């Protein structure tokens, strides 16, 4: 996995999706998982950071031109 942070995570996910780049949100604070919800932990910083995380494509078959395309689109979004 390759995760980055973006204060506009949901907008970035939509932008990348429109440009045929699949993303996801893999990481989640443990107290949000069903098994741990009963502990009701206070985790304001973890929740803030979690809402900014996005996982980008990363796999052995990713080609250099695909990596460059993803990078280009990320820079385009931030401009």
N, C-alpha and C positions, 0 to 999 in steps of 0.2 A: 504494500500500500504506500501511496505517496500522498500525504495530506498537507494542505495549506490552510491558512486563515484568511478570511475576508470578512470585513464588517458588513458587506452586502452579499452574504453567502447565497441567499435565495435568488437574488437578481443574477448573480454569477452563474448559478446552476442553470437558470432559464436561458441565459445568453449562450452558454456552452452547448446546451441541448439544441438550441436553434441552429447551431453551427456543427451539429452532428458529433458532439463530443459527450460521451456518457460520463456521468459522475455519480457519486453517492456520498452518503454520510455514514461511515462505518463506526466511528468511535462514539461511545455514549458513556456518560458518567454512571458508575455502578449503581448509585441510588435510584436511577431511572429504570433499571432492569426489574422485571416483576419479582424476582427472588429477593431483592434487597429493598423494595419499596416500603416494607413494613418498618424499617429502621428510621425512616423520615429524617435522613441526614440533611443538615444545612450546608449547602455547597454552592453559594452564589458565584464564586469565581469559576468553578468548573462548568456551571450552567452557562455563564457568559461566554467562555471560550468555546464550549461545545456548539453554541449557536453560530460560531464563526468558522467552523471546520468543514472542509470539503475534501473528498478523496478523488484524486485525478487518476486517469488510466495509467496503469503500469503493469506490464507483462512482458515476458521474454520475446514475444513476436512483434512488439511495437517497433516500427521502422523509424529511422532518423527523420524522414520527411513528415511523419505523423507527429513526432515529438516537436519538431519545428512548428508545425501547424498549431498544436496546442499552445506552445509558447507565444506564438504570434497572436492568437486569440486572447490569451490572458493579458498580454500587453495592450491589445486593442480595448479590452474591457476597462482597464485601469486609466486609460487616457481621458 
